[in-house]
């Protein structure tokens, strides 16, 4: 009997598969039959119609192909990106126009300068809050979690898409130091999810979960790719930022979609007559023959190291602001009530400070993000030994020139102000990223170093005759890559920089700076995205640190939970009830018996709850009552044969009464289906029953007890027949790898089939954070102390194993000579 | 008793760990004690010595860090790469000098032109053959296999390193169309392995297996990176070529080491006064403001598609040549005898054809690979409407000009000749790669298309006033990336191209062409490396194809082997013997009992063989003989108490005789340790025994039978307590993922703890190749027919499961009411 459920499940699944297959065949059969019929049809447009049907058939069969999906996704995202950019440009132009038109009155100018972003940001925050609060923030941390296999609710819906796109456009249109690249990763994933849902109307393949995750990974690449028109950097950045283990077979998907998307994005610009042909977004024109001198490399290394510290500081500052606002309960309560006040206040502060006739004049506040970047990457030198006459500061570069101040002071002010402004602005609850602001700050820092170098060595460092002056723009490129790499903990910002500038001549300085920045930043702080993951407490596994040897020495046995909740194959419903009441794990282990502890599978909590509610639920109760009524009737009919009419009436009365009683006794039907609620309510009901029902109650209690004592029937219960198993000696390093590879939530620790422990994400996270944060020179890993206790417990294990083997011995054929002989041998 | 071995193993492991830990502490304790002692020492240089010891301690503790290892690796590889390049350049110069010096006599010139490469290639082939045959070929296929977890013997030794470096230098110095990039991946891995071995003298961390694999992955990146001075492209190329799943946490390792290596490699060139500063290897100077017109994109797409076909053809041709030579037994036998004849013949043929005054004049045969690439990437146009006067063909470009022939004809001849030459040359058994020759052919093809376009549109395509002439050099870049991408099935050749040329302006055309080339090539042929893997029959899992839906429909139950070889916990040695004789699997499943089939673990074949040989081996036999002798003695002493001296003599005689007999009976001691050899020899020995020993033989046979009937004692036998388990419904897609993620060799298929099948690499490979090669529109996956039979067999499974549950029922407390009730419920 116990075996039936597996058979039934297996048979059911097979029948289901066969049914599906047949229906598929039938459907295709139907189609071909219509085709045949059409061919016999002698109408005028028969041929036409045959052709149409064939084309349709062909198209539908092709829709399932990946590349169609990727092309559609790329196209869609390029359009979205272009439209968003277009709207942002219009918004910014409008602000400039307002500001420029009111130049007669400074106060009106200020009002216009400040009101515009406040209104936009407030609208963006309010709109997102109302439509879909999930659209707030960057989106990369959430995508990282989703790609790990965690399901975040409401995160990939159409509502979120609308909220994110409109919210982002407004937020960026305000001119705040915010970026579009994180949100675009989210938007691309939303597009992919919606497109996938849409395409599943045509073919069944879109419903496959692992395929969806592959497509989401490609979508992340598209998001970055079409945002910067950087297909290669986009793919690499998205891999670094969202994946732990990357399937190389998905590589082409990302490249394909991102290239197509970047291509369309740039073609739109050409068609719109913005550009003559497809070139880089922030094209630079550094000289190619001698991009930099070898002796400049130390300066580039300094940029890298300083950017590393700066990046860590940025992440820390960002987290500090969030935590400060959360901790200050008074502020928090006030802000919670007036949710739009915080964005408005922050925007007011930032835009006041950047007001060009005010403080903004000292920090090039007039320039938008894009304009500042273009000027910073300029290949001319701004400061030439104090004499600036040969540099005419045309166009936007004029903003950097201040009659009273040096360019250096402007740059330092720009860096310092933008630094905290960006850290503050990214905490506003609107859809926004931090990549672009950080990128600009990095470029400014690089420019600062570059200008200093140019001032220090006006004729360049090279001493062999030819004068190659220093190019501060190259330093800006290096600084931008280094700082953004440090904040996001990625190396691929280097590639993004090359694609953005269209020049790869500074590859070595950029790579050196980015690697140094990463080395410094990674040893000080988590990446910005990991920091947000921690703040938001998303279920994610932290990375193993660099070169921490402990991870090889910690074993699963040091971190596992030994007290595993399990159910046995022959347990009764009472055990089930007790286990469900005490533990909180999502899944429970199924073992052969409490003595052998051989792991057979794992069952989800919900499944067990439904088993329990089936056993004690409404239908069972009804059945029992009906049975009892029938028995009563029988008894009555036996007793009152003479007055059968009267007896019949009494019986029916009793049944009616029972039915009335039942209604109260069972509580509301909805609550019956969760076992705990049911259990408490049913026991509760027993007490509040009216006295007249006492006998009946006792019977019911008795019935319940009897039901609970029955052995559990695992029919119709989904069992995971092969949960993931580890060995007690598996190292933390390997456990981490397996967990992140397979996206596990928990794994059982077994020893020769016997369940001895369980490791869940929680234990693993604790262990890693323990080993990562403690940095002293330790000979013993922090958790190794458990191992000594493990030795003693292993004896217990061994005695328990003895039982298992002894049980075996008794089951096997009696060979009394064996143990003694093997004893002798082992001696 | 049965439980003991687990306890013992566990306890042993723990004691071992404790011992290691203690010894580590003691060692560090020793060190600090010397330090303390030194501090109390009042000598003159005591402080100095303290300082030295401290520094030494610090350095040794740092040696374990990854970054030191990576820096050393990068440095070493840069030096190797530079020295190899230097030697190759000298070799090529020598050839040119010889050829140039003999210009009086064409025949002597020919002799010099031909003899030089023949001697070099023959030496290279002979040297490699003698020192380390593993050094032959590219090395990337083997590294791919090693990174998957397969151990290839003798593949990472110092001998191989020497053979590879010297062989490669000679092979490339000959001027044959061979590349250095594949071998450099291998050389870098060799360096990493040797360095790791060397560094393990300082710290124990280098012995960790998973760390070694991480370092090998980084080494592959270094190999490509320092070969092309392309750190980013190197990392990406090595990932694409060697990994299936890539751990993003290893990313920085690759970047770090490859950047450092590329930096040193280029700095060496600067120090050697070859270059003024660090720039790209094959620097191009295309115009930046208008790199290409949008309307040129179709031409780039055509290059991509044609390169896809070309790449597939190259792989096919290469395989065809190898297979042809293998199949022609007469040739094969002859070549096997004279191993150096084949390389010599091929070299003779190729160098004859490239002889500049001969056929070489029509195909720029004078130029080395590097020179041709430089000329092909030239940013001037060669053919301007037939009038070539404004292009003066200076320097090497002169080789492309022929008085009678058009440039187009020269290019076509170059492409066609080099194509088959490269395919042929890469089959020579010397260390060589195919990337660079393919790259040059691709560049030539791109140049051809570019020149044609330039001839067709002499004033460029752009119609809006400004004339932007077409840049054929840009087409060459695109062609090079596309063809090498098609042959290797990688997208990252695009990045390599940018790093090699130092210009990224053609990013979109390159990406489009590379992706199209990949799409075409991947649907026609495996990559060159996969093709070599198949030819060499290395243990590797093929990739799942693009968008084949079947992979989601095939289940493990369709492909698994149902007849699993297993041993039970209570089996006797005879069963062990039988199982070992029949099967050939490397590991055997250990189940609880044949009835329950609950999987407990897996044991390696070698372990079982040693168990068996322990049971029937020499020490046991000696012991038995001694015992028997003692018993005999006792018997004799009981029988012959009166003549005890005589009896003692007889006994000792008998023992001596036995000992003499034993020597023959046991065969050579070496053969005893493999069980099969032992078994056959022992049974054989029983028959050839002399007649006088018959009684003794019978006793021995009896003893052997008794030994075989004993129950197996699993003490001291290493059991894998948690082998990987799958469920019967796992899809092929997921199985493939898990196998390649975890580098599995086989996995057991279980259902609620019960073993029902096994899947090994072989089955998986068959299934994938079945589903990948068959391309028809199938509603049923090719293997689904098994599923119907699976349904019937599942009933058998179910009945077997019944037994398991029944057994349980009988073991649990007797509750006779339960089965009937549950029967009622389920009805």
Interface residues (C-beta under 8 A of the other chain):
Chain A: X1 X2 X3 X4 X6 X7 X10 X11 X13 X14 X17 X18 X21 X24 X25 X28 X61 X64 X65 X66 X67 X205 X208 X210 X211 X231 X232 X236 X239 X240 X243 X244 X245 X246 X247 X248 X249 X251 X252 X255 X256 X259 X262 X263 X266 X267 X270 X276 X277 X278 X279 X280 X283 X285 X288 X289 X290 X291 X292 X293 X294 X462 X464 X491 X494 X495 X498 X499 X502 X503 X504 X505 X507 X508 X511 X512 X515 X518 X519 X543 X544 X546 X547 X549 X552 X569 X570 X590 X592 X593 X598 X599 X600 X601 X710 X711 X713 X715 X719 X720 X721 X722 X725 X726 X727 X728 X729 X733 X734 X737 X738 X741 X742 X750 X751 X752 X753 X777 X779 X780 X784 X787 X790 X791 X794 X795 X797 X798 X799 X801 X802 X804 X805 X806 X808 X809 X811 X812 X815 X818 X819 X821 X822 X823 X825 X826
Chain B: X1 X2 X3 X4 X6 X7 X10 X11 X13 X14 X17 X21 X24 X25 X28 X61 X64 X65 X66 X67 X205 X208 X210 X211 X231 X232 X236 X239 X240 X243 X244 X245 X246 X247 X248 X249 X251 X252 X255 X256 X259 X262 X263 X266 X267 X270 X276 X277 X278 X279 X280 X283 X285 X288 X289 X290 X291 X292 X293 X294 X462 X464 X491 X494 X495 X498 X499 X502 X503 X504 X505 X507 X508 X511 X512 X515 X518 X519 X543 X544 X546 X547 X549 X552 X569 X570 X590 X592 X593 X598 X599 X600 X601 X710 X711 X713 X715 X719 X720 X721 X722 X725 X726 X727 X728 X729 X733 X734 X737 X738 X741 X742 X750 X751 X752 X753 X777 X779 X780 X784 X787 X788 X790 X791 X794 X795 X797 X798 X799 X801 X802 X804 X805 X806 X808 X809 X811 X812 X815 X818 X819 X821 X822 X823 X825 X826
